[in-house]
């Protein structure tokens, strides 16, 4: 099988319906080449029942508890495709999928392909980088992960519930000798449902997980990098007079401090990381 769409859903039944419908239109009944997998993160809004009744051909995995972004790994484990297409329950690929897959097929060193996110809180506007430039992170509502890469490095880290998962996966991908690249011609629409989105959760988790990634992968300069990230974030929020968000950042810092003893150092290769930014 060519590729598997893997979608994680949490209480966004209506958005999920739209996403699956638009994905079906995109693949145009090419069921021998594509499959759609939905991992439902213990939704209470009837999402799983909707998939069963409306889309019986979709592979449904009912996660008994909400495990956040690592739930994608349940879909990766079941996937049959050579490529795993990662989209959110409120995002869909609008055009350019076949071109993106061909691009990856011709470049076996690409482990993750970041797609062109047109709308939403985080877009790839301004990402018009030179072709085949290596990067680290990607936007999780639209990307393609190579099966071979997943089998070598695994999926999303189980210790990151939400946010910054893509940066951590990109680091491991790069460290394993693969590349992360951006592909402008495959376009993704992120409809950005407001359900289950809050500034507080975003700031707390981003702060906590950014610091944890630095602590785990850059032990030689961890305090320098962590101080720089924290101070830059605080300065930005103070300049914008977003004082409540300053407090959320401090909560994230405290949460990181509680979890750091559980993290095992796995230093990233300086040569590979520098190569990716060259």
C-alpha positions in Angstrom: 0.0 0.0 0.0 1.3 3.5 -0.9 0.2 5.5 2.1 -1.9 5.6 5.3 -3.7 8.7 6.6 -3.4 8.7 10.3 -5.8 11.0 12.2 -6.1 11.5 16.0 -9.4 12.8 17.2 -10.7 14.0 20.6 -14.3 15.2 20.9 -14.4 16.9 17.5 -17.0 14.7 15.8 -18.2 17.3 13.3 -14.7 18.3 12.3 -13.6 14.7 12.0 -16.5 14.1 9.6 -15.4 16.9 7.4 -11.7 15.7 7.5 -12.6 12.1 6.5 -15.0 13.3 3.8 -12.4 15.6 2.2 -9.7 12.9 2.5 -12.0 10.5 0.7 -12.5 13.1 -2.1 -8.8 13.5 -2.3 -7.9 9.8 -2.7 -11.0 9.3 -5.0 -11.7 5.6 -4.0 -8.1 4.5 -4.5 -8.5 2.0 -1.7 -5.7 -0.3 -2.9 -3.3 2.6 -2.6 -4.6 4.5 0.5 -6.2 3.8 3.8 -7.6 6.1 6.5 -7.0 5.3 10.1 -8.7 7.2 12.9 -7.4 6.9 16.5 -10.2 8.2 18.8 -8.8 9.5 22.1 -11.7 8.4 24.4 -14.1 11.0 23.0 -17.4 11.4 24.7 -19.2 13.2 21.9 -20.0 10.1 19.8 -17.0 10.5 17.4 -16.3 6.7 17.3 -19.9 5.9 16.6 -20.0 8.4 13.8 -17.0 6.8 12.2 -18.5 3.3 12.4 -21.8 4.3 10.9 -20.7 6.9 8.4 -17.3 5.6 7.3 -17.3 1.8 7.6 -14.2 1.5 5.5 -12.1 3.7 7.9 -9.9 1.8 10.3 -11.0 2.9 13.7 -8.9 2.5 16.8 -10.7 3.3 20.1 -8.1 4.5 22.6 -9.6 3.8 26.1 -7.9 7.0 27.5 -6.8 10.3 26.1 -3.1 10.0 25.6 -2.7 13.1 23.5 -0.3 13.2 20.6 1.3 9.9 21.3 -2.0 8.3 20.2 -0.7 8.7 16.7 1.6 5.8 17.4 -1.4 3.5 17.7 -2.2 4.4 14.2 1.3 4.0 12.9 1.4 0.5 14.4 -1.6 -0.5 12.4 -0.8 1.4 9.2 0.0 -0.7 6.1 1.3 2.1 3.9 4.9 2.9 3.0 4.2 6.5 4.1 2.2 7.8 7.1 0.3 11.0 6.3 -0.2 12.9 9.5 -3.2 15.2 9.7 -5.3 16.6 12.6 -9.0 16.0 13.1 -9.6 19.5 11.8 -7.1 19.6 8.9 -7.1 18.2 5.4 -4.8 18.1 2.3 -6.2 20.2 -0.4 -3.8 19.4 -3.3 -0.3 18.1 -4.1 -0.3 14.7 -2.3 0.9 12.6 -5.2 3.6 15.1 -6.0 4.7 15.0 -2.3 4.9 11.2 -2.2 6.8 11.1 -5.4 9.2 13.7 -4.0 9.9 11.5 -1.0 10.2 8.3 -3.1 13.0 9.9 -5.2 14.8 11.1 -2.0 15.1 8.1 0.4 17.0 10.1 3.0 13.9 12.2 3.8 12.4 10.9 7.0 9.7 13.5 7.4 8.3 15.9 4.8 6.7 19.1 6.2 3.8 20.2 4.1 2.6 23.7 3.3 0.1 24.7 6.0 -2.1 27.5 4.5 -4.3 28.4 7.5 -4.5 28.1 11.2 -2.5 29.5 14.2 0.8 28.1 12.7 1.3 28.3 9.0 4.3 27.8 6.7 4.0 31.3 5.3 7.5 32.6 4.8 8.9 29.1 4.6 9.8 29.5 0.9 13.2 27.9 1.5 15.6 26.7 -1.1 14.6 23.2 -2.4 16.0 20.3 -0.4 17.0 22.6 2.5 17.1 20.5 5.7 15.2 21.7 8.8 14.3 20.2 12.2 10.7 20.9 13.1 7.5 20.6 11.2 3.8 21.5 11.8 1.9 18.5 13.0 -1.4 19.1 11.2 0.2 18.3 7.9 3.3 16.1 7.4 4.4 12.8 5.9 6.5 10.3 7.9 8.3 7.5 6.1 7.6 4.0 7.4 11.3 3.1 7.4 12.1 6.1 9.5 9.3 5.2 12.0 10.5 1.6 12.3 14.0 2.9 13.1 13.3 5.8 15.5 9.7 5.2 16.6 6.9 7.7 16.6 5.9 10.6 18.9 7.6 10.6 22.3 5.2 9.1 24.9 6.4 11.7 27.5 5.1 14.7 25.5 1.4 14.8 25.8 0.9 17.8 23.5 2.8 20.5 21.7 6.5 20.5 20.5 6.1 16.8 19.7 7.2 17.6 16.1 10.5 19.2 17.2 11.4 16.2 19.3 10.6 13.8 16.5 12.5 15.9 14.0 15.5 15.9 16.3 15.5 12.1 16.5 14.9 11.8 12.8 17.9 14.0 12.0 20.0 12.3 14.6 19.3 8.9 13.0 20.7 10.2 9.6 17.5 11.1 7.9 16.4 14.6 6.8 13.4 16.7 7.5 12.4 18.9 4.5 9.6 21.3 3.6 7.5 20.7 0.4 5.7 23.8 -0.8 3.4 22.2 -3.4 1.4 20.0 -1.1 -1.1 22.3 0.5 -3.0 21.7 3.8 -6.0 23.6 5.2 -6.1 23.7 9.0 -9.6 24.7 9.9 -8.5 25.1 13.5 -11.5 24.1 15.7 -11.7 26.2 18.9 -12.7 23.0 20.8 -10.1 22.0 23.4 -7.7 24.9 22.6 -6.6 27.2 25.4 -3.8 29.7 25.8 -3.0 28.4 29.2 -2.6 24.8 28.1 -0.5 25.9 25.1 1.9 28.0 27.2 2.3 25.5 30.0 3.0 22.5 27.7 5.2 24.4 25.3 7.4 25.8 28.1 7.6 22.4 29.9 8.4 20.4 26.8 10.8 22.8 25.1 12.9 22.8 28.3 12.6 19.1 28.6 13.8 18.5 25.0 16.8 20.9 25.6 17.6 19.1 28.9 17.5 15.7 27.3 19.2 16.2 24.0 21.7 19.1 24.7 23.2 18.3 28.1 26.4 20.1 27.4 24.7 23.5 26.9 21.3 22.8 28.6 21.3 25.7 31.0 22.4 28.2 28.4 19.7 27.1 25.9 17.0 26.8 28.6 17.7 30.2 30.0 17.7 31.7 26.5 14.4 30.1 25.5 12.7 31.1 28.8 13.9 34.7 28.8 13.0 35.2 25.2 9.5 33.9 25.8 9.0 36.0 28.9 10.3 39.2 27.1 8.0 38.6 24.2 5.0 38.3 26.5 5.9 41.3 28.6 6.3 43.5 25.6 2.9 42.4 24.4 1.5 43.1 27.9 0.3 39.5 28.1 1.0 39.2 31.8 -1.3 36.2 32.3 0.7 34.3 29.8 3.9 35.1 31.8 2.3 33.3 34.7 1.5 30.3 32.5 5.1 30.2 31.4 6.2 30.1 35.0 3.8 27.2 35.7 5.4 25.4 32.7 8.8 26.0 34.1 7.8 24.5 37.5 6.2 21.5 35.7 9.5 20.9 33.8 11.4 21.0 37.1 9.2 18.3 38.5 9.6 16.0 35.5 13.3 16.5 34.7 14.5 13.7 37.0 12.5 11.2 34.8 14.4 12.3 31.6 17.4 10.2 30.4 20.2 12.1 28.6 20.4 11.1 24.9 22.7 13.7 23.4 22.0 14.7 19.8 24.8 14.6 17.3 26.2 18.1 16.9 27.3 17.3 13.3 23.9 16.1 12.2 22.1 19.0 13.8 24.4 21.6 12.4 24.1 19.9 9.0 20.4 20.3 9.1 20.7 24.0 9.6 23.3 24.5 7.0 
